[in-house]
């Protein structure tokens, strides 16, 4: 989003998180701004367990996959 609020209002938005495709290249400053605003970040549909650390290092809150057994 072009304008990220300083805080995600807990009582004014019906959604408090943002999901990103694993195919997107997301600028680190965008991730930091969204995390700083309190947004919950998800990545979908990541099926490569070798990329788990990549998303964890970028402070994503959860990962959506077609193959959860690969991540256990």
HELIX and SHEET records of a PDB file:
HELIX    1   1 UNK A   28  UNK A   36  1                                   9    
HELIX    2   2 UNK A   49  UNK A   51  5                                   3    
HELIX    3   3 UNK A   52  UNK A   57  1                                   6    
HELIX    4   4 UNK A   68  UNK A   71  5                                   4    
SHEET    1   A 3 UNK A  17  UNK A  21  0                                        
SHEET    2   A 3 UNK A  40  UNK A  44  1                                        
SHEET    3   A 3 UNK A  62  UNK A  63  1                                        
END                                                                             
